[in-house]
Amino acid sequence: MLFVQSWPVLLAILFRLQLVYGGQYLLYGNNNYQYGDNNRPVFSHTNIPPMPITPCKKCEPIIQYQECKSNSILHFEGIGIKTVGDFFVKSKEIKELYLDDNEITKISIKAFDSLTKLNILSLSNNNISIDKMLWFNQHDNLRDLIINNNKYNGTDTVIDKIFHPLPKLERLSLKNNGISNLNISLKNFAPSLRSLDLSGNNMKSIDFIVNLPETISYLNLHNNSFSSIKKNYLHNIENLKLSNNKITELCSINCKQYSFLSLEGMRKLLNLNVSGNYIKTVTENAFRYTTNLVSLDLSRNEIESLPENIFRGLESLLELRMSHNRLISIPNICALHSVRNVDLSHNRIVEINSDSFCFTTFIETLDLSNNHILNINNNFDKLQTLQKLDLSNNFINKLPIMLIQRTQFLEILLLKNNSITNIDDLLTLQLRTLREIHLEENPFLFLRLNNSMIHIKEYREMKNCDIEIAEILKKHVASIEEDDSSNNESNESNEIY
């Protein structure tokens, strides 16, 4: 008799919880199964999970708890949950719980008290009040807490209260939540924290870094409103992302601007991204302490020049990005003995000198596109390991025959959208490793093959800007060709044209 009274409840629980392989439970709020004539679900007795079909309009979401097998994972995403009450799920074995993409506004501080082995809790894309984001009882095994992209539109934008610490928490992600301030001691809340993501918020005050735990190595503050970073509080950071903030100066000890980032004491720093700021000044000893840097991103700033020996000591640097600045010449990178990838695109670089690069560099990829470069000649001879060179969108008027012929490892050469009018010599070259040459959007009209002239496009197909550039550069090209002709005569025996 008891079974007859309770079987609808049991059916409802089975209907909402679906066992899948690997000991996981998936909760489907919008997926239902086949129904019989009595409008009740029909279940299979096989081990294969039933496939979801057309939702049952008469059924409301049922949130029940169920004892789960060891190492199981609960997926409760996108089923319309609004409130998470006490002891939401009862199990001593659940290790991962996903409640993303719901409409949760309230979470009881006892909601997850039964999940004593919980390692990962994800609550992204909900409507949780910001001031109550970290209101949990103590969970001794919680390792990852992820609360991103919160849709709450209230006025409380400060996190200033916690109930209990999370002693083993290693990763805390609170990005895109509209947080204006973090007034808690992270050292007390998460003493084992290694990764903190606060990107995409409205934060101005950096005071919270005073109480960062010693264990933290990754800090993402991208897309906030930070203007100055205090000294000596980030000495354990290995990865720092401060892109899209309001910093104007990069310095070490002698910081002069009101808005600055001091790198003093950051001896463990490996990756630094300060792109998209307003940096105009990089002081001479800015990288004095960061000798272990592997990646440096200074792109999308307002840098016009750098001190002569700015990169001294950065012998481990593999990647340098300085695109979208205001550089008029190539900075001195001779000290970067290990650098592999250099991006100087979208600047105002006019010329490349023979001293622009050194034999000590091992650059494999070099991007100089979208500059104001006119001539290149032999200026890449020292880059013995260069594999890809991008010179697109410049004002280069002559095909760099010597560069193409002499390179030992160059595989890709991009010369798109320049002012090259003659490519005849290209057909006479014996290419070594070069497998791609891009000459799109150049104003050449024909090429010569033996005694024949092959017309490629009509003169009227040339862009107006191409014609204008060609006319403007005529006089300049004539003087250059005179100098080149005298040099070519002396080198004729060693070069192919």
N, C-alpha and C positions, 0 to 999 in steps of 0.2 A: 504493500500500500504506500509505503514511504517512497519507493522508487517511482511509482506512478505519478506522485505529486511533484517529484523533483526532476523528472526527465526533461521538461521544457527548458529548465535552467541549464542542465548539462548540455543539451543540444545547442543552446545559445553560446555557451563557452566554446564548444568545439567549432561552432560556426565562425567565431571571431578569431580563434587562434589556430594557425596552420603550422604543422611541423614540417620542416624542410631538412635537407641533408646537412650533416655537420653539426647536428644538435642545435639548430637555430629555430626560433619562433618568429613568424612574421604576422603582424596584425594588419588585416586589410579592412579599411573602413568603407571603401567604395566598391569592393569586389565581393560578389556572392556566387553561390553555386547553383546547380540545377535544382528546380523545385518540382515536386510531384503534384498530383491533383489536389491534395489537401493543403497546398501552399506551404509545405514544410520541406526543408532541405533534404536532398537525397545524397547520402555519403557512400563512397566506395570503400571496400575492405582491403584494397591494395596499399602498398607503401608509396605509391606515386601521388604527390600532392594534386588535388583537383585544380583545374584551370579556371581562372576567373571569367565570368560571363556577364551578361547584362545585370546591373544592380537591381536589387529588390527594393522597390519604392516604399514598401510597407514596413521595412526594418529600420530601426534606429541603431546607431552605434552603441555597442554594449562593451563597457570596460570592466573586465573581471581580472582577477589574478589567478595564476595557475602555477603549481610547482613545476620547475623545469629541470631538465637533465643537466649533468655536468658540462661546463664549457659552453653553455648555450648563449645565444645572442637574441635580444628582443628588438624587433623593428616595429615601431608604432608611428611611422611617418605618415603625414597627410591624411589623418582620419577625423579631423575636426575636434580634437580634444581641447577643452577650454580651461579645465581646472584639474590639477594633480593633487589629490588629497593624501591623507595619512596612509602609509603602507600601500602605496599605489600598486606595487607588484610584490608578491610574497615569495621570496626564493633566497636560498643561501648559496646558490651556484651561479646565478647570472653574473657575467663579467662585462657585458656591453649592453647599453640601453640607448636607443635612438628615438627621440621624440621630436624630430625636426618637422617643419612645414605643417604645424598645427595652428591653433588659435589660443594657445595657453596664455592666460593672464595672471593666474595665481598658482603658486607651488607651495605646498605645505613644507615646513622645515623638517617634517618627519616622513616626507613622501617616499624617500628611498632608504629608510632605516632598515628594512628587511634585506636589502641587497648588500650584505656584508662583504662580498667579494667583488664588488663592482670596480672595474678598471677604467671604463670609458663611459662618459655621460655626454650626450649631444642634444642640445636644446635650441638649435638655430632656427631662424625664420618663425618666430612666435611673437607674442605681444606682451612680453614680460616687463613689468615696471623696472626701470633701470636701477633704482635705489634698492631693489630687492633681488638683484641678479645673483648675489652670492650668499643668499640666506639658506644655508644647508646645515644640518647636523654634521657632526664629525664622521668622516668616512675614511677609515684607515688605509684602504687599498686603492682609492680613486687616483688614477694616474693622469687622465686627460679629461678636461672640462671645456666644452666647446659651446659657446653661446654667441653666435654670429648673426648679423643681419636682422636684428630685432626691429619689429615694426611698431613698437610702442611710441605713441605720439604725445605722451604726457609732458609735464613741465619739470619733473625731477630728473636731472641729468647728471647727478653726482652719486658716485658709489662711496659711501662713507661708513658702512656698517656691515659686519659679518657676525655670524653666530658662533661658529666653531672653525678651527683651522683644518686644513686638509694636509696632513703631514707628508704624504707621499705624492702629492700633485706635482707633475713634471711639466705639463703643458696646459697653459691657460690662454684661450683665444676669445677675445671680446671685440672683434672688429665690426665696424659699420653698425654701431648701436646709438650714436648720438651722445656719447659720454663726454661731458665737459671737464670732469675732474675725477681723480682717483685718490680719495682721501683715506686710504687704508694702508696699513703696514704689510706689504707683501712678504716681508721677512717673517712676520708672525703668522700670516694666513697660509702661506705656501713655502715653508722653509726649504723644500727640495726642488723648487721651481727651476726649470732649465729653459723653457721657451715661453715668451710673453708676446702676444699679438694684440696691439691696440690700434691698428691701422683703421683709417676711415672714420675717425670720430671727430669731435670738436674740441679737442684738448689744447690748452694753452700753457697751463702750469706743468712744469717738469719736476715738481717737488717730490713726487712719489719715488723717484730714482734714489733718493737718500736712504730709503728703507728696502732696497732690493736685496733678495737673498744672495749669498755668495755663490750659489750654484748656477745662477742664470748665465747663459751663454748666447742666447738668441733673443733679440729685441727688435720688434717691428713697430715703428711709429709713423709709418707712411701716411701721408694725406691727413695731417692735423694742422695745428697752427702754432707749433713750437718755434720760438725765436732764439732761445739761448739754452745751451746745455752746460750744466755746471761741471767743473773739473773734478777728476779723481773719484767719480762715483760709478764709472762704467769700466773699471779695470779688469773685470772678468768676462766682458762681452767679446764674443768671437765673430758674431754676425750682427751688424747694426744697419738698419734701414730707416733713414730719415728723409726720404724723398718726399717732394711736394709739401714742404713746410716753409718757414719764413727766415731762414738763415742767410746772412749776408757775408759772413767771414768764416774761413776755415783756418784754424790756428792751433797752437800748442800751449805755449806759456804766455807769450806776449799778445794777448787778445785785446784789440783796440776798439772794435765795433761794439755797439749795444747788442746786436744780434749775432751770435757766434756759436760755433761748435768747437769746443776744445778737445783735442785728442790726447791731452796729457795723461800719461799713465796707462794708455790702452795697449799694453804690450802683447796681449793675446788676440787682438783684432785681426781677423782673416779677410772678412768681406765688409766693405763700406760703400753704402749707396746714399749719396746726398744729391741726387739728380732732382731737377724741378724746383730748386730753391732760387734765391736771389744773390747767390755768391758772386762777388766781384773781386774779393781779395783772398788770396791763399798765401799766408805768411811763409817766410823762408824756411823755418823749422817746423812747419805744420806736421810733417810725418816723422818727426824725430823719434817718437816712441813706437810707431806702428811698423816696425821693420819686418813683421811677419805677414803683412798684407799680401793677399793672393789676387783679390779683385777690387778695383777702385772705379766707381762710377761718379763722374763729375758732370755728366751731360745735362743739358737744358738749364744752364746757369747764365751768368753775364760776365764770364772771365775773358779778358782781353789779352792778358799775358801772364806768364808764370815766372818766378825767380829762376835763375840759371841752373841752380843745382837742387831744384825742388824735390827731385825723385832720388836723391842720394840716399843710399841705405835700403831701398826697396828692391833688394835682389831676388826676392821670392815672388814678386808681382807677375802674374800670368796674363791679366786682362786689364786694359786701360780704356775707359770710355769717356770721351770729352766732346761728343757731338753736340750740336745746337748751342754753341757758345759764340764768342766774338773774337776768336784768335785770328791774327793776321799772319802768323808764322808758326811753323811746327815747333813745339816745345822741345827742349833738350831731353831726350829719352835715353841717352847713352848709358846712364846708370842702371837702366832696367835690363839686366843681363838675361833674365829668364822670360821676359814678356813674349807672349805668343799672338795675342789679338789686340790690335790698336784701332780705335774708332775715332777719327777726327773729322767726320762728315759734318756738313751744315755749319761751317765756320766761314771765315773771310780770308782764308789762306791764299796768297797771291802766287808765291813761288816755292819751289823745292830746290834747295841748294845741295851741293855735294856733301856738305857737313850736316845735313838734316838727320842723317842716320849714321850709325856706327857699326863696325864689324862685330862688336860685342853683343849686339841684339840678335835674337832668334825669332823675329816676327814671321808668322805664317799667314796671317790675314791682316791686311791694311786697308782701311776704308777712308778715302779722301774725296768722296763724292760730294757734290753740292758745295763747292768752294769757288774760288776765282782764279784757278790755276791756268796758266797760258802755255808754259813749256815744261817738259819733264826730262828730256835728253837722257843722260847717263846717271841720273841722281838716285837710282835704286840699285846700283851695282853692289853696294855693301850688304844688301839684304839677301844673303846667300840662301836663306831657307824660305823665302817668300813663296807662297802657294796661290794666294788669291789677292788681287789688287783691284780696287774699285776706284776709278777716276771719272765716273759718270757725272754729268751735269756740271762741267767746267767750261773753260774756253780754249781747250787744247786744239791747235790748228794743224798739227802735223803728226802723222802716225809714228809712234815711237819704235822705229825699226830696231834700234840698238837694244832697247829693253827686251823686245820680243826675241831677238836672236841670242842674246847672251844669258838670259836667265836659265838657271839649272833646274829649278823645281817649280817654276810658275805654271799653274794649271789653268787658272781662270783670270782673264783680263777684261774688265768692263770699261768701255769708253763710250757709253751711250750718251747721246745728247751733248756732243761737243761741236767743234767747228772744223772737223777734218774734211778736207775737200779732195784728197787723193789717197787711194789705197792700192795703187798699182804694185808697189813693192811687196805687198802682202803675198802675192802669188809666187814670188821667187824665193821665199824663205823656206828653209829646212827646219821645220818646227821640231823642238826636242820634246819637252813634256807638255807644252801648251795644248790643251784640248778644247778650250772655249775662248773665242774672242767676240765680244759684243760691241757692235758698231751701230746699233739702231739710232735713228734720229740724228744722223750726221748729214751734212749737206753735199757729200760727194755724189756725182752724177754718173760716172762711168769708171771702168777700170780697163787696163790693157792686158791682153793675153797674147803673147808672141807679137805678131804684127797686127792683131785685130783689136778693135775698140768695142768693148761690151757696154752698152748703155743700160743703166739701171733704172733711172727715172727721169722724167722731163724736168726742165729747169723750173717750170711753173709749179711743180710739186714741192719745191723747196719752201719751207716756212719763211714768212717775212723776216722773222728774227734771224734765221740762218743767213739770208741774203744780206741783211744789215750788218751782222757780225762779220761776214766775209769781206764786205767793203771796208769796214772800219779797220780790220786787221791787215789789209793789203800792204800798206806801207811798212808796218811793223814786220810782217812776214818777209818782205823783200830784204830788209837789212839782216834778218836772222839767217836767211838762205845764203847770203854772201859769206857769212861767218862759217856756216855749215859746209859750204862747198870746199873751202880751204881745208877744213878738218877731214872731210871725206876723202880728199885726194891722198892724204897721208895715211889713211886707214883702209884704202880701197882693197888692198891685198888680203885683208883679214875679214871683210864684211861682205855680206850678200845683199843685193838690192833687187 
